[in-house]
Amino acid sequence: MSLDDAPRGWEVWSDEPDKVVLAYRPDVFDGGDLPPQCMPTLYLTRGRRDRRPGGQRAGASWYVTLYLEPEVDREVGSYPTRAEAEDAATDVAADFDAGEVDHRDFYQVPREEYLDRLDELTGRDDGG
């Protein structure tokens, strides 16, 4: 994958040597009915952050994590190279935009109105 060819609906927000951030539909997560803090993002990071606040990332593997909100996420997987992590991230991004990722499963306490609107954006408004 080339980061310039992000799947439909996704934009590269950051491309650093040890971290890449893809953002989903920033044009609609602008503070209207979909708040910016709820914008789905994919993070590709080298190493896993330790649990201490402000902790550093450690390790050589690349991790792909999909966030729906700052505290609502799911790790996609870990990969030995950045190229493999980019491939995995683009697959997840394409699946997400196509409505093939069940974002409702990420929540312990669903936010129905927000999730209904996200269903509309991703074509899942038919219930699944």
N, CA, C and O atoms as a GROMACS GRO file, in nm:
protein
  512
    1MET      N    1   0.085  -0.118   0.000
    1MET     CA    2   0.000   0.000   0.000
    1MET      C    3   0.088   0.122   0.000
    1MET      O    4   0.193   0.125   0.064
    2SER      N    5   0.046   0.219  -0.070
    2SER     CA    6   0.104   0.352  -0.059
    2SER      C    7   0.011   0.434   0.027
    2SER      O    8  -0.110   0.430   0.009
    3LEU      N    9   0.068   0.508   0.120
    3LEU     CA   10  -0.018   0.590   0.206
    3LEU      C   11  -0.094   0.694   0.124
    3LEU      O   12  -0.198   0.743   0.168
    4ASP      N   13  -0.045   0.726   0.006
    4ASP     CA   14  -0.115   0.819  -0.082
    4ASP      C   15  -0.242   0.758  -0.139
    4ASP      O   16  -0.328   0.829  -0.189
    5ASP      N   17  -0.253   0.626  -0.132
    5ASP     CA   18  -0.368   0.555  -0.187
    5ASP      C   19  -0.455   0.497  -0.075
    5ASP      O   20  -0.503   0.384  -0.085
    6ALA      N   21  -0.477   0.574   0.030
    6ALA     CA   22  -0.561   0.528   0.141
    6ALA      C   23  -0.700   0.493   0.088
    6ALA      O   24  -0.749   0.558  -0.005
    7PRO      N   25  -0.763   0.391   0.146
    7PRO     CA   26  -0.897   0.353   0.100
    7PRO      C   27  -0.996   0.468   0.110
    7PRO      O   28  -0.977   0.562   0.187
    8ARG      N   29  -1.102   0.458   0.032
    8ARG     CA   30  -1.207   0.560   0.027
    8ARG      C   31  -1.252   0.596   0.168
    8ARG      O   32  -1.272   0.509   0.252
    9GLY      N   33  -1.266   0.725   0.193
    9GLY     CA   34  -1.312   0.773   0.322
    9GLY      C   35  -1.202   0.799   0.423
    9GLY      O   36  -1.226   0.864   0.525
   10TRP      N   37  -1.082   0.751   0.398
   10TRP     CA   38  -0.971   0.764   0.492
   10TRP      C   39  -0.867   0.862   0.440
   10TRP      O   40  -0.839   0.866   0.320
   11GLU      N   41  -0.811   0.942   0.531
   11GLU     CA   42  -0.705   1.037   0.497
   11GLU      C   43  -0.585   1.012   0.587
   11GLU      O   44  -0.600   0.980   0.705
   12VAL      N   45  -0.467   1.027   0.530
   12VAL     CA   46  -0.345   1.018   0.610
   12VAL      C   47  -0.331   1.149   0.686
   12VAL      O   48  -0.319   1.256   0.625
   13TRP      N   49  -0.334   1.142   0.818
   13TRP     CA   50  -0.321   1.261   0.902
   13TRP      C   51  -0.179   1.281   0.949
   13TRP      O   52  -0.136   1.393   0.975
   14SER      N   53  -0.106   1.174   0.960
   14SER     CA   54   0.031   1.181   1.010
   14SER      C   55   0.109   1.066   0.950
   14SER      O   56   0.060   0.953   0.943
   15ASP      N   57   0.230   1.095   0.908
   15ASP     CA   58   0.318   0.992   0.853
   15ASP      C   59   0.459   1.020   0.904
   15ASP      O   60   0.536   1.093   0.843
   16GLU      N   61   0.490   0.960   1.018
   16GLU     CA   62   0.619   0.975   1.083
   16GLU      C   63   0.693   0.843   1.077
   16GLU      O   64   0.632   0.740   1.048
   17PRO      N   65   0.823   0.843   1.104
   17PRO     CA   66   0.899   0.718   1.095
   17PRO      C   67   0.846   0.605   1.183
   17PRO      O   68   0.852   0.489   1.144
   18ASP      N   69   0.793   0.637   1.303
   18ASP     CA   70   0.747   0.533   1.394
   18ASP      C   71   0.597   0.535   1.420
   18ASP      O   72   0.548   0.459   1.504
   19LYS      N   73   0.522   0.620   1.348
   19LYS     CA   74   0.378   0.626   1.369
   19LYS      C   75   0.309   0.683   1.244
   19LYS      O   76   0.355   0.780   1.184
   20VAL      N   77   0.198   0.618   1.208
   20VAL     CA   78   0.113   0.664   1.098
   20VAL      C   79  -0.029   0.672   1.153
   20VAL      O   80  -0.073   0.582   1.225
   21VAL      N   81  -0.101   0.778   1.118
   21VAL     CA   82  -0.240   0.792   1.162
   21VAL      C   83  -0.327   0.815   1.039
   21VAL      O   84  -0.302   0.905   0.960
   22LEU      N   85  -0.430   0.731   1.026
   22LEU     CA   86  -0.531   0.748   0.922
   22LEU      C   87  -0.661   0.790   0.989
   22LEU      O   88  -0.698   0.733   1.092
   23ALA      N   89  -0.730   0.888   0.934
   23ALA     CA   90  -0.855   0.938   0.991
   23ALA      C   91  -0.969   0.912   0.894
   23ALA      O   92  -0.955   0.927   0.773
   24TYR      N   93  -1.084   0.871   0.949
   24TYR     CA   94  -1.201   0.839   0.868
   24TYR      C   95  -1.296   0.958   0.860
   24TYR      O   96  -1.343   1.009   0.961
   25ARG      N   97  -1.322   1.000   0.740
   25ARG     CA   98  -1.421   1.103   0.708
   25ARG      C   99  -1.412   1.227   0.797
   25ARG      O  100  -1.510   1.264   0.860
   26PRO      N  101  -1.296   1.292   0.802
   26PRO     CA  102  -1.286   1.414   0.882
   26PRO      C  103  -1.381   1.523   0.836
   26PRO      O  104  -1.408   1.617   0.910
   27ASP      N  105  -1.432   1.511   0.714
   27ASP     CA  106  -1.527   1.610   0.663
   27ASP      C  107  -1.661   1.606   0.737
   27ASP      O  108  -1.734   1.706   0.736
   28VAL      N  109  -1.695   1.494   0.800
   28VAL     CA  110  -1.823   1.486   0.871
   28VAL      C  111  -1.805   1.483   1.024
   28VAL      O  112  -1.902   1.504   1.097
   29PHE      N  113  -1.683   1.458   1.071
   29PHE     CA  114  -1.656   1.461   1.215
   29PHE      C  115  -1.601   1.599   1.249
   29PHE      O  116  -1.485   1.616   1.286
   30ASP      N  117  -1.688   1.698   1.235
   30ASP     CA  118  -1.646   1.838   1.244
   30ASP      C  119  -1.715   1.914   1.355
   30ASP      O  120  -1.715   2.037   1.356
   31GLY      N  121  -1.775   1.842   1.448
   31GLY     CA  122  -1.843   1.909   1.559
   31GLY      C  123  -1.993   1.922   1.539
   31GLY      O  124  -2.062   1.972   1.628
   32GLY      N  125  -2.044   1.878   1.426
   32GLY     CA  126  -2.189   1.879   1.404
   32GLY      C  127  -2.250   1.762   1.479
   32GLY      O  128  -2.234   1.750   1.600
   33ASP      N  129  -2.323   1.675   1.406
   33ASP     CA  130  -2.385   1.561   1.473
   33ASP      C  131  -2.285   1.450   1.503
   33ASP      O  132  -2.317   1.357   1.576
   34LEU      N  133  -2.164   1.459   1.448
   34LEU     CA  134  -2.059   1.362   1.479
   34LEU      C  135  -1.939   1.438   1.536
   34LEU      O  136  -1.868   1.507   1.463
   35PRO      N  137  -1.916   1.425   1.667
   35PRO     CA  138  -1.810   1.503   1.731
   35PRO      C  139  -1.671   1.459   1.688
   35PRO      O  140  -1.648   1.340   1.663
   36PRO      N  141  -1.577   1.552   1.680
   36PRO     CA  142  -1.441   1.520   1.635
   36PRO      C  143  -1.372   1.413   1.719
   36PRO      O  144  -1.296   1.333   1.665
   37GLN      N  145  -1.396   1.409   1.849
   37GLN     CA  146  -1.331   1.309   1.933
   37GLN      C  147  -1.377   1.167   1.903
   37GLN      O  148  -1.315   1.071   1.948
   38CYS      N  149  -1.485   1.153   1.827
   38CYS     CA  150  -1.537   1.021   1.790
   38CYS      C  151  -1.497   0.979   1.649
   38CYS      O  152  -1.543   0.876   1.599
   39MET      N  153  -1.411   1.057   1.584
   39MET     CA  154  -1.368   1.023   1.448
   39MET      C  155  -1.286   0.894   1.451
   39MET      O  156  -1.184   0.888   1.519
   40PRO      N  157  -1.329   0.792   1.378
   40PRO     CA  158  -1.250   0.669   1.373
   40PRO      C  159  -1.110   0.697   1.319
   40PRO      O  160  -1.093   0.770   1.221
   41THR      N  161  -1.012   0.638   1.384
   41THR     CA  162  -0.873   0.654   1.342
   41THR      C  163  -0.804   0.519   1.348
   41THR      O  164  -0.834   0.434   1.432
   42LEU      N  165  -0.711   0.501   1.257
   42LEU     CA  166  -0.624   0.385   1.257
   42LEU      C  167  -0.483   0.432   1.290
   42LEU      O  168  -0.431   0.524   1.227
   43TYR      N  169  -0.423   0.370   1.389
   43TYR     CA  170  -0.286   0.401   1.427
   43TYR      C  171  -0.198   0.283   1.390
   43TYR      O  172  -0.229   0.168   1.421
   44LEU      N  173  -0.087   0.311   1.323
   44LEU     CA  174   0.017   0.214   1.297
   44LEU      C  175   0.136   0.265   1.377
   44LEU      O  176   0.188   0.373   1.349
   45THR      N  177   0.180   0.188   1.474
   45THR     CA  178   0.287   0.234   1.560
   45THR      C  179   0.396   0.128   1.573
   45THR      O  180   0.368   0.008   1.579
   46ARG      N  181   0.517   0.176   1.578
   46ARG     CA  182   0.629   0.084   1.600
   46ARG      C  183   0.644   0.066   1.750
   46ARG      O  184   0.672   0.162   1.823
   47GLY      N  185   0.627  -0.055   1.796
   47GLY     CA  186   0.635  -0.083   1.938
   47GLY      C  187   0.503  -0.062   2.008
   47GLY      O  188   0.413   0.003   1.955
   48ARG      N  189   0.492  -0.119   2.125
   48ARG     CA  190   0.370  -0.109   2.205
   48ARG      C  191   0.397  -0.014   2.321
   48ARG      O  192   0.500  -0.025   2.388
   49ARG      N  193   0.304   0.078   2.345
   49ARG     CA  194   0.319   0.174   2.455
   49ARG      C  195   0.311   0.100   2.587
   49ARG      O  196   0.224   0.015   2.608
   50ASP      N  197   0.402   0.136   2.678
   50ASP     CA  198   0.390   0.076   2.811
   50ASP      C  199   0.274   0.142   2.884
   50ASP      O  200   0.223   0.245   2.840
   51ARG      N  201   0.233   0.085   2.993
   51ARG     CA  202   0.110   0.126   3.060
   51ARG      C  203   0.123   0.253   3.143
   51ARG      O  204   0.022   0.307   3.188
   52ARG      N  205   0.242   0.302   3.165
   52ARG     CA  206   0.258   0.424   3.244
   52ARG      C  207   0.216   0.545   3.161
   52ARG      O  208   0.241   0.549   3.040
   53PRO      N  209   0.153   0.644   3.224
   53PRO     CA  210   0.118   0.767   3.151
   53PRO      C  211   0.243   0.829   3.089
   53PRO      O  212   0.345   0.845   3.155
   54GLY      N  213   0.233   0.863   2.962
   54GLY     CA  214   0.346   0.922   2.892
   54GLY      C  215   0.455   0.821   2.858
   54GLY      O  216   0.564   0.859   2.817
   55GLY      N  217   0.424   0.692   2.876
   55GLY     CA  218   0.524   0.587   2.855
   55GLY      C  219   0.572   0.580   2.711
   55GLY      O  220   0.501   0.620   2.618
   56GLN      N  221   0.689   0.529   2.695
   56GLN     CA  222   0.750   0.514   2.563
   56GLN      C  223   0.704   0.386   2.497
   56GLN      O  224   0.654   0.293   2.562
   57ARG      N  225   0.720   0.382   2.367
   57ARG     CA  226   0.691   0.260   2.292
   57ARG      C  227   0.816   0.174   2.291
   57ARG      O  228   0.928   0.224   2.280
   58ALA      N  229   0.795   0.044   2.303
   58ALA     CA  230   0.908  -0.048   2.307
   58ALA      C  231   0.883  -0.162   2.210
   58ALA      O  232   0.770  -0.206   2.191
   59GLY      N  233   0.990  -0.209   2.148
   59GLY     CA  234   0.981  -0.323   2.058
   59GLY      C  235   0.996  -0.284   1.913
   59GLY      O  236   0.987  -0.166   1.878
   60ALA      N  237   1.021  -0.383   1.830
   60ALA     CA  238   1.045  -0.359   1.688
   60ALA      C  239   0.922  -0.385   1.603
   60ALA      O  240   0.916  -0.340   1.489
   61SER      N  241   0.823  -0.458   1.655
   61SER     CA  242   0.704  -0.491   1.577
   61SER      C  243   0.619  -0.366   1.555
   61SER      O  244   0.626  -0.269   1.630
   62TRP      N  245   0.538  -0.373   1.450
   62TRP     CA  246   0.442  -0.267   1.419
   62TRP      C  247   0.304  -0.313   1.462
   62TRP      O  248   0.265  -0.426   1.436
   63TYR      N  249   0.230  -0.223   1.529
   63TYR     CA  250   0.097  -0.253   1.579
   63TYR      C  251  -0.005  -0.167   1.505
   63TYR      O  252   0.017  -0.048   1.481
   64VAL      N  253  -0.118  -0.229   1.470
   64VAL     CA  254  -0.227  -0.157   1.406
   64VAL      C  255  -0.345  -0.161   1.503
   64VAL      O  256  -0.386  -0.267   1.549
   65THR      N  257  -0.397  -0.041   1.533
   65THR     CA  258  -0.508  -0.028   1.626
   65THR      C  259  -0.614   0.063   1.567
   65THR      O  260  -0.583   0.170   1.516
   66LEU      N  261  -0.739   0.019   1.572
   66LEU     CA  262  -0.852   0.099   1.526
   66LEU      C  263  -0.920   0.160   1.647
   66LEU      O  264  -0.963   0.089   1.738
   67TYR      N  265  -0.929   0.294   1.648
   67TYR     CA  266  -0.996   0.368   1.755
   67TYR      C  267  -1.127   0.423   1.703
   67TYR      O  268  -1.133   0.477   1.592
   68LEU      N  269  -1.233   0.409   1.783
   68LEU     CA  270  -1.359   0.476   1.752
   68LEU      C  271  -1.375   0.601   1.836
   68LEU      O  272  -1.445   0.695   1.798
   69GLU      N  273  -1.310   0.603   1.951
   69GLU     CA  274  -1.304   0.716   2.042
   69GLU      C  275  -1.174   0.699   2.118
   69GLU      O  276  -1.112   0.593   2.110
   70PRO      N  277  -1.131   0.800   2.192
   70PRO     CA  278  -1.003   0.786   2.263
   70PRO      C  279  -0.993   0.663   2.352
   70PRO      O  280  -0.885   0.606   2.364
   71GLU      N  281  -1.100   0.621   2.415
   71GLU     CA  282  -1.095   0.506   2.506
   71GLU      C  283  -1.166   0.382   2.449
   71GLU      O  284  -1.187   0.285   2.521
   72VAL      N  285  -1.201   0.386   2.322
   72VAL     CA  286  -1.272   0.273   2.259
   72VAL      C  287  -1.189   0.230   2.138
   72VAL      O  288  -1.187   0.296   2.035
   73ASP      N  289  -1.122   0.115   2.154
   73ASP     CA  290  -1.032   0.071   2.047
   73ASP      C  291  -1.027  -0.080   2.040
   73ASP      O  292  -1.075  -0.151   2.128
   74ARG      N  293  -0.967  -0.126   1.933
   74ARG     CA  294  -0.944  -0.268   1.914
   74ARG      C  295  -0.813  -0.284   1.837
   74ARG      O  296  -0.794  -0.226   1.730
   75GLU      N  297  -0.723  -0.364   1.893
   75GLU     CA  298  -0.598  -0.391   1.823
   75GLU      C  299  -0.627  -0.485   1.707
   75GLU      O  300  -0.692  -0.588   1.724
   76VAL      N  301  -0.579  -0.448   1.590
   76VAL     CA  302  -0.598  -0.529   1.470
   76VAL      C  303  -0.495  -0.641   1.468
   76VAL      O  304  -0.527  -0.755   1.435
   77GLY      N  305  -0.370  -0.609   1.504
   77GLY     CA  306  -0.266  -0.709   1.506
   77GLY      C  307  -0.129  -0.646   1.512
   77GLY      O  308  -0.115  -0.524   1.510
   78SER      N  309  -0.028  -0.732   1.521
   78SER     CA  310   0.111  -0.686   1.517
   78SER      C  311   0.180  -0.751   1.398
   78SER      O  312   0.147  -0.862   1.358
   79TYR      N  313   0.278  -0.678   1.343
   79TYR     CA  314   0.341  -0.718   1.218
   79TYR      C  315   0.490  -0.689   1.226
   79TYR      O  316   0.531  -0.592   1.289
   80PRO      N  317   0.571  -0.772   1.164
   80PRO     CA  318   0.716  -0.754   1.173
   80PRO      C  319   0.769  -0.632   1.096
   80PRO      O  320   0.875  -0.579   1.129
   81THR      N  321   0.696  -0.587   0.994
   81THR     CA  322   0.745  -0.475   0.915
   81THR      C  323   0.636  -0.369   0.899
   81THR      O  324   0.517  -0.396   0.914
   82ARG      N  325   0.681  -0.248   0.869
   82ARG     CA  326   0.586  -0.139   0.845
   82ARG      C  327   0.500  -0.170   0.722
   82ARG      O  328   0.380  -0.141   0.723
   83ALA      N  329   0.559  -0.226   0.619
   83ALA     CA  330   0.484  -0.256   0.497
   83ALA      C  331   0.368  -0.353   0.526
   83ALA      O  332   0.258  -0.336   0.474
   84GLU      N  333   0.394  -0.454   0.608
   84GLU     CA  334   0.287  -0.548   0.643
   84GLU      C  335   0.180  -0.480   0.728
   84GLU      O  336   0.061  -0.509   0.712
   85ALA      N  337   0.220  -0.391   0.817
   85ALA     CA  338   0.124  -0.317   0.898
   85ALA      C  339   0.040  -0.225   0.811
   85ALA      O  340  -0.081  -0.212   0.833
   86GLU      N  341   0.101  -0.162   0.711
   86GLU     CA  342   0.027  -0.076   0.619
   86GLU      C  343  -0.075  -0.157   0.540
   86GLU      O  344  -0.188  -0.112   0.521
   87ASP      N  345  -0.036  -0.276   0.496
   87ASP     CA  346  -0.130  -0.363   0.423
   87ASP      C  347  -0.249  -0.400   0.512
   87ASP      O  348  -0.364  -0.395   0.468
   88ALA      N  349  -0.221  -0.438   0.637
   88ALA     CA  350  -0.328  -0.474   0.730
   88ALA      C  351  -0.419  -0.354   0.757
   88ALA      O  352  -0.541  -0.368   0.761
   89ALA      N  353  -0.360  -0.237   0.774
   89ALA     CA  354  -0.439  -0.117   0.802
   89ALA      C  355  -0.528  -0.081   0.683
   89ALA      O  356  -0.644  -0.043   0.702
   90THR      N  357  -0.476  -0.094   0.561
   90THR     CA  358  -0.560  -0.061   0.446
   90THR      C  359  -0.673  -0.161   0.430
   90THR      O  360  -0.783  -0.124   0.388
   91ASP      N  361  -0.648  -0.287   0.463
   91ASP     CA  362  -0.756  -0.387   0.458
   91ASP      C  363  -0.866  -0.352   0.558
   91ASP      O  364  -0.985  -0.356   0.524
   92VAL      N  365  -0.827  -0.318   0.680
   92VAL     CA  366  -0.926  -0.282   0.783
   92VAL      C  367  -0.998  -0.154   0.743
   92VAL      O  368  -1.119  -0.143   0.761
   93ALA      N  369  -0.924  -0.057   0.690
   93ALA     CA  370  -0.985   0.070   0.649
   93ALA      C  371  -1.089   0.047   0.540
   93ALA      O  372  -1.198   0.104   0.545
   94ALA      N  373  -1.056  -0.035   0.442
   94ALA     CA  374  -1.151  -0.065   0.334
   94ALA      C  375  -1.273  -0.139   0.388
   94ALA      O  376  -1.386  -0.109   0.350
   95ASP      N  377  -1.249  -0.237   0.476
   95ASP     CA  378  -1.360  -0.311   0.536
   95ASP      C  379  -1.449  -0.217   0.619
   95ASP      O  380  -1.572  -0.228   0.614
   96PHE      N  381  -1.388  -0.127   0.694
   96PHE     CA  382  -1.464  -0.033   0.776
   96PHE      C  383  -1.553   0.054   0.688
   96PHE      O  384  -1.672   0.068   0.716
   97ASP      N  385  -1.496   0.112   0.583
   97ASP     CA  386  -1.574   0.199   0.495
   97ASP      C  387  -1.687   0.123   0.425
   97ASP      O  388  -1.791   0.180   0.396
   98ALA      N  389  -1.665  -0.006   0.399
   98ALA     CA  390  -1.767  -0.088   0.333
   98ALA      C  391  -1.873  -0.139   0.431
   98ALA      O  392  -1.966  -0.209   0.390
   99GLY      N  393  -1.860  -0.104   0.559
   99GLY     CA  394  -1.958  -0.149   0.659
   99GLY      C  395  -1.936  -0.291   0.706
   99GLY      O  396  -2.026  -0.351   0.765
  100GLU      N  397  -1.816  -0.345   0.681
  100GLU     CA  398  -1.789  -0.484   0.718
  100GLU      C  399  -1.725  -0.499   0.856
  100GLU      O  400  -1.700  -0.610   0.901
  101VAL      N  401  -1.700  -0.388   0.924
  101VAL     CA  402  -1.649  -0.392   1.061
  101VAL      C  403  -1.765  -0.355   1.153
  101VAL      O  404  -1.824  -0.248   1.140
  102ASP      N  405  -1.798  -0.445   1.245
  102ASP     CA  406  -1.910  -0.419   1.335
  102ASP      C  407  -1.862  -0.332   1.450
  102ASP      O  408  -1.819  -0.382   1.554
  103HIS      N  409  -1.871  -0.202   1.431
  103HIS     CA  410  -1.822  -0.107   1.531
  103HIS      C  411  -1.902  -0.113   1.661
  103HIS      O  412  -1.853  -0.069   1.765
  104ARG      N  413  -2.022  -0.166   1.658
  104ARG     CA  414  -2.102  -0.179   1.780
  104ARG      C  415  -2.038  -0.278   1.879
  104ARG      O  416  -2.057  -0.265   2.000
  105ASP      N  417  -1.963  -0.374   1.829
  105ASP     CA  418  -1.896  -0.470   1.916
  105ASP      C  419  -1.784  -0.408   2.000
  105ASP      O  420  -1.738  -0.469   2.096
  106PHE      N  421  -1.741  -0.288   1.965
  106PHE     CA  422  -1.634  -0.222   2.038
  106PHE      C  423  -1.683  -0.168   2.172
  106PHE      O  424  -1.603  -0.144   2.263
  107TYR      N  425  -1.812  -0.148   2.185
  107TYR     CA  426  -1.869  -0.076   2.299
  107TYR      C  427  -1.925  -0.170   2.404
  107TYR      O  428  -1.993  -0.267   2.372
  108GLN      N  429  -1.894  -0.140   2.532
  108GLN     CA  430  -1.959  -0.211   2.642
  108GLN      C  431  -2.092  -0.142   2.674
  108GLN      O  432  -2.189  -0.208   2.708
  109VAL      N  433  -2.095  -0.009   2.661
  109VAL     CA  434  -2.216   0.070   2.681
  109VAL      C  435  -2.240   0.146   2.552
  109VAL      O  436  -2.182   0.252   2.530
  110PRO      N  437  -2.326   0.093   2.465
  110PRO     CA  438  -2.347   0.154   2.333
  110PRO      C  439  -2.403   0.295   2.340
  110PRO      O  440  -2.480   0.330   2.430
  111ARG      N  441  -2.363   0.374   2.245
  111ARG     CA  442  -2.415   0.509   2.225
  111ARG      C  443  -2.499   0.503   2.097
  111ARG      O  444  -2.450   0.531   1.988
  112GLU      N  445  -2.623   0.466   2.112
  112GLU     CA  446  -2.708   0.431   1.998
  112GLU      C  447  -2.717   0.540   1.891
  112GLU      O  448  -2.703   0.509   1.773
  113GLU      N  449  -2.740   0.664   1.929
  113GLU     CA  450  -2.756   0.769   1.828
  113GLU      C  451  -2.629   0.786   1.745
  113GLU      O  452  -2.636   0.797   1.622
  114TYR      N  453  -2.515   0.787   1.811
  114TYR     CA  454  -2.388   0.797   1.740
  114TYR      C  455  -2.366   0.676   1.650
  114TYR      O  456  -2.327   0.690   1.534
  115LEU      N  457  -2.390   0.557   1.704
  115LEU     CA  458  -2.368   0.435   1.626
  115LEU      C  459  -2.464   0.424   1.508
  115LEU      O  460  -2.426   0.373   1.403
  116ASP      N  461  -2.587   0.472   1.524
  116ASP     CA  462  -2.680   0.475   1.411
  116ASP      C  463  -2.627   0.565   1.300
  116ASP      O  464  -2.636   0.530   1.183
  117ARG      N  465  -2.573   0.680   1.337
  117ARG     CA  466  -2.517   0.773   1.238
  117ARG      C  467  -2.394   0.712   1.171
  117ARG      O  468  -2.375   0.728   1.050
  118LEU      N  469  -2.310   0.642   1.248
  118LEU     CA  470  -2.194   0.574   1.191
  118LEU      C  471  -2.238   0.462   1.097
  118LEU      O  472  -2.174   0.438   0.995
  119ASP      N  473  -2.348   0.394   1.131
  119ASP     CA  474  -2.405   0.293   1.040
  119ASP      C  475  -2.440   0.356   0.906
  119ASP      O  476  -2.412   0.298   0.801
  120GLU      N  477  -2.501   0.474   0.908
  120GLU     CA  478  -2.537   0.543   0.783
  120GLU      C  479  -2.413   0.573   0.701
  120GLU      O  480  -2.413   0.551   0.580
  121LEU      N  481  -2.308   0.623   0.765
  121LEU     CA  482  -2.185   0.658   0.694
  121LEU      C  483  -2.120   0.539   0.627
  121LEU      O  484  -2.066   0.550   0.517
  122THR      N  485  -2.124   0.423   0.695
  122THR     CA  486  -2.053   0.306   0.644
  122THR      C  487  -2.142   0.209   0.568
  122THR      O  488  -2.098   0.100   0.531
  123GLY      N  489  -2.267   0.247   0.546
  123GLY     CA  490  -2.356   0.160   0.469
  123GLY      C  491  -2.414   0.045   0.547
  123GLY      O  492  -2.465  -0.050   0.488
  124ARG      N  493  -2.407   0.051   0.679
  124ARG     CA  494  -2.463  -0.056   0.764
  124ARG      C  495  -2.602  -0.019   0.811
  124ARG      O  496  -2.656  -0.085   0.900
  125ASP      N  497  -2.664   0.084   0.754
  125ASP     CA  498  -2.794   0.131   0.803
  125ASP      C  499  -2.907   0.034   0.775
  125ASP      O  500  -3.020   0.058   0.815
  126ASP      N  501  -2.878  -0.076   0.707
  126ASP     CA  502  -2.978  -0.179   0.686
  126ASP      C  503  -2.981  -0.280   0.801
  126ASP      O  504  -3.052  -0.380   0.795
  127GLY      N  505  -2.900  -0.250   0.908
  127GLY     CA  506  -2.900  -0.337   1.026
  127GLY      C  507  -2.792  -0.439   1.028
  127GLY      O  508  -2.793  -0.526   1.116
  128GLY      N  509  -2.697  -0.434   0.937
  128GLY     CA  510  -2.593  -0.535   0.950
  128GLY      C  511  -2.505  -0.542   0.834
  128GLY      O  512  -2.412  -0.622   0.831
   0.00000   0.00000   0.00000
